[in-house]
């Protein structure tokens, strides 16, 4: 066997009547050494390197580096990883398909056949991010919301239908079906993938990348996958390896069992807090320990889903008996289940009791210690014990008001002197809102949104059945949600509807206002829709600090609703409980939630379901439900099927469309890259603080009428009611570049006490929108930089956060540290990520944003090297710092040299 060929490591595996071929890890051990202590995740990467070994993108040295990782638990080796498939959601998928269409145009303009641009790996795009909660609280909410969704997004859906027929290896799951991660978990994921090559069927680990951070949910099914930017996913589907350093792997040992009344949501919020505090950014997390034997797969998926929140690349659970149990429940074929077991055991990918691999570092959690929790008000890792929720919220209110007095005896007492302000009918005293014939008082801490939403928890029958049981008990006592709470139920698949109805829980949920509003991300992605007008008016008129409680994974500033300043992640049953309570200023563990029909106080303990009740309800979830709902998963309803599209190689762009436009990324592109020029006398577009998220940089939610994007839409004849969201308009660069840095909660430190997408234009000193300032700078050919603090780009894998930055004319970002995906996306768009040297930052340098910045030596850039950054201050003084180049690998350097990853891919394809 040559050093560039692993064909001698191919073995046969017989499963029933079928014969599979596979690249044997046991055979690899004979040449490269023992791998018995290698983490499962790295064994998957090792098999991937064996299968693609070609002497260039995957070499014998790469394989040896993975084996040798066991010596120190880390490596500096860069490898190229080729996932089996790609998963997309429509917010990130539409611009991805737009880019593919634009690449076909570019290829045609260079005299080549457009059909050369096609996904080489299977791509599944699930339309799940577009439905908004316009209607809620009634039996028609679902149909009304889907109808509006189809009307709003028809241009986008016509475009996706075109892509479905134009591209090979590209499938679309229509709207109104489910959330991509739940569809992936319940149907698309196979744990072991197969492919026919030269008349033989090869078996190998199911792997993927996805254009959504929470792609990691599939890690619960023993599938290695994580979120990448749309541009990196496009490169992967076009056959390019995902460039990565062999990661550190943190082992997280789980022992014990959850106590009575504790949910998987409480567990994941605890895990998130522990891992975020430990620091796992850029690392793999692999769960192990004998506690896994009592952890259902749905709970594992809940933990895996929130890997982005604890900062890890993935949160992996190995294959074991629980995997097979879940695959059987969800209707996978017997042949597939037998293949998974046989392959995993043969390859050493099966979890055995007591097995403890070699890890870079380890953590441990006794699940007996987990307590009921929420997380907020604006970060998923900020866990708050349920019993401390009231004091935490009161402290938050005092901090906002500058009041130092004791919160128990201070200004937040109700007029009646009660610390629980909404006992009985006291909320009807001194009303400030009239809504649906009811008059009531909306006060500080009011819960205005209670949403059972997001794949994180709606994929988990135990917490949804718990919510249904709690609702049933509350309704039996005659309780109702408070009238100011916007309630909604948005499951991740139709199976949820089936089992809630079968268990008899949907009716009581409806009674409390938790009617089905859609199958999609809704509130968690910012598609919470408008609050009732009288509620919004009261919040604005009295400048109230109100709250949302949602069973989601994200609660960043400005994400859920522009008027809702505090957002709390919680389990579905707690979402229902807070809808009943109506305010965060009560101790929900001790104070009554409300009264029964006889006027007696009802406490949380009175309606909280027992573990045995939940287990009995979960028994009603049957395999037939999954088989029925997924039998026609790609079909869609009549409206979807009626969309007529033109069959063509290239897309017929419409200049009138406000949803889909041909992006300018490939304009004037030649077959060879241009020379990288230094950044000379750049201005600072924005000076930003710590934990600036991709939501801050590129919001997905509502478009304000007076924003640059809003003005553009109005100028193009779009009425405000038809604005839709930034996320839905990601196929139009004109909207998205105007929306860059436009989050209503972003704080540019160049301005005092100003929130939103504004900056100061230098040298005029005029305050204006960031977009308008960028256009002024472009008129003068002035390059731009962005200055930032720690964890720049935290959050969703949002490629428009990088695309928009590039289109505004930003050449480089200088930050203290970066979140993994956004750093990669910046490089993928030809924007240089630089890092302040240790001990220096924007504050230590006394930067104001009025400086002139020059970056020299870009023609000699090397991965991980240093770059001289010259800073000329307003007084004329100059200081040069040695910034670290955060282009970490040789592949990333090639992408940057070409002006972006898509330019590199396009030129590579044309050169073959």
Phi, psi and omega in degrees: 000131180282164180292348182248023185211123179253019185296333179289352179263007178280129178237170179252147178226121178261126178232108186062232180269357185263149175242127179242151172252149181205156176274113193278124175289330177295320177293323179297325180301326182297329181263322190256346179111168185300136178235019186296334180260005179288134176305151181303321181299321180284334172296323177296316177296323179297314178299322180298319178293321177300313187291329183253013183301120181225003180084353180237290181278342175216119187236169176298326178293325176297316180297316180297323180297323177293319178294317182288346178307330183297338184293317184237353181076021177197168182202154175254010185280135174265134177232163174252120186252130181245102179290157183289331187203174181229137177245136179230149163252167193287329179300314179270336182287321180301309177296332176295315178290326174301315179297319177298318178296320178293325177294323176297320176298316182297317179298317179298319180293336178268009174084017180250170180283127179301333183290356173291341178266106179207144171301133177266343176246152179301136179235127173246122177249122181251122180277101186222353187258004190259341182284134180243155181272073175283319179246143181204161171077015175213169186290342182264001187303315182298308182298320181294317181292320179294320178299314178296319179303313181295322179292315182295323193250018185302319179300316180296318184288327173298320180295317179293324175296321175299314180298325180298323180269339185275326186254143172281158176059032185227115181241148181237127170268117189294167178296158179076020184248313181170177178271140188306319185287327178285322174297321178296315182292317187272342187219307189288320184294140183240350184069317171232125183263156175227154178208136177274124180226119178052044176081003179242145177263115180263138175250142181199164182300139173290122180223157178198163161239154181224155181270035175213137184305325188273017168308334181300346180305326183291346174302335178295338179263017180072022179254123180281117180197153178205171182275141173227168175292157181303322182292324178289324177295321178299318178297319180297318181288342177266014172096001180276140176290149173279115182283130182204149170280142175301119191278161163289148180236116179267122177274131180243108185272126178252127177231166176072194180221157177292141179283168177305132176086358181260136186252169175299329178295317177300320179297313184292325178294326177290314178300317181299315180298316182296312185289323178295321178293322180292320180097098182230020180299129180080003183250158169274144169244131180235124182272139180211181179107157185286352173294341180296333184295337180253014182252106181302155183298324178299324176292321177299316181295325177299316179292316181296323181305320188268021175307319178299328181288326174270001168094357185277158173294321178208164176228089198265138171243127183288164179289138176200193183299326180296326176300313182294321179300316180291320179297322177293315180302319186272008169089015174295152184291154178299323179298319180293318180297317179294323178295315181302313182294312183295314182295314183298319181289323179293322185270359182074028180253015183255131180286124176253148179305136177082355182290128178228102179293173173279126179240161175293326182198160180225150172229164181215142176225126170274114185295346174296339185271354182289136179238164182297132192214163165231176174221136180166186010271353183214006177223137183295335183276353182271078183286140176233127176299140183304322182292340180260005187297316183298309182297324178297317181290319179296321177297320178298316179297318180295321178297322180290327182269349183077014183273126182261000186288164179297123185295332181290329184245005189265212192290347186267010170292145175287168181300331180278002179083012182263142174278346173255095195287347187240040174279141179062222181256020182299336179289351175270355176284143176049057186293148174232006180222139169237124186211124180053044177077005182248141175246134182203171181259121171264125189231176176306138177085002181299137173275107182261346176225126172231109190233121167273105192208168172083141178302331185311311186249335182283356172273357189248103183303328185295317182283331177286320175295325177298319178296318179295318178297316179297318178298317181299315180295321180294316180295321178299332178271359178085019182275159177221156172295151178295147190293343181268359184271124174276108185259146179202153175232117180230087182290165178270354175200161181291342178300324180301316178301318180299311187281332174294321178292317181298322181281351180081022184259340183294324181297311176295326174299317177300318180301325179272005177093002180270058175285155174300126178248346181160163174255091183183182187286332177039246191300323185296329180268358182102005179267045181285345181074176182286148168283156174307140187306317179296328178292311179302318182296317180295319179299315181287315184298322184255007178049052185279144170267103183249178190224154164243147172235122185218151180269043185257198180238353183230136178217032182298160179306134174073000186280312189286311177199138184302332184268352184261108188277337181235133184227133190234125176277135183205166177289155178308317178296326177289328175301314179295319181298319180286334173294324177290319182287316175084358183204149178274355185267028171236153173274098189293344178277343183234324184276153179292145176282335183169203182235155175276185185293344179261005178087007179276144178297140176242127181254162181304320182297336182288335185238359180287126184286151177277163179299323181292324177294317180295315181299319179297321179292320182295332178299341180280351177281118188240154180302322182302330179297316180292316181297320180295312187286332182265359180296329183234039189296332182264001189279313183077173181274184183298322181297316179296315183293337182277351180292120183261132181230154178279130177278112183205155178290318180247153184280139178271089183296140177251124180293341181274348184288135174258005178251320187234119177223151178287114184289155185273011188299330186254008180299128177071013182288130176262179181284344180238145180288153177276163179291138178285127181259150176296158174268118186242122176051059177275156174255159179272119178281324179204144173243115191240159183269206181279158173054038172287121187266167174293341171293321176295318185284321182218085184297152179255348189272217190295148177259118181287137182301328183266008177278163177305320178293319178298318179295321177299315181295317179296321178296336179260021172080015180268127177284152184304322181296341181255012182300325187062211184237165174302318182301322182285344183252025181289353175276001180238107183296334180295322177288315190288325177290329175288336179270356182289131186061031185254009178300138184293344182254002180290144182238111176271117185290357174285347181238148180266127173055039178237129174251150178110180189278065181236159177210178175249122178283129180249133015264001184294333182078003184284135174278133180203175177295152180300321179298311182298320178296318180299319180294323177297316179296321179296323178301327181264008183056037179265118177289161185231153171228160174242135178252137184210171181263221184277155173055043179292129179087022176301145171113213189299154178279076192256100185294334179291341173296330176270318180299314180296320177302315179296315183292337176282353178097015179281123180269330184208154171242133178243108186229167177283324175197164185233150166279148192306305190292319183292322175303314179297319181294322178301313178298319180298340177252011176078020176259132186274118174271121178243152182237133177305146175294155181307130177089355179235148177201186184298330182280316180295332178272358181056042180284140179249345186100355179265005184285161171254129187243132172233139181237120190247156175080025183290337178290345181244021181303143172228148180305128177073007181279192179242156182225137176282123177245115180268125181244115176257118185277169185300329181276003178095346177293149183232141176222137178249126176247155179259093184276148178276132174283119181267025161278107194269338186229165180295321178298316178299325178296322177295319179300315182295320181298328180275356182090007179145159185293323182290324176296320178297313181298314182300315179293324179296317181294322182287336182279347183275000000 
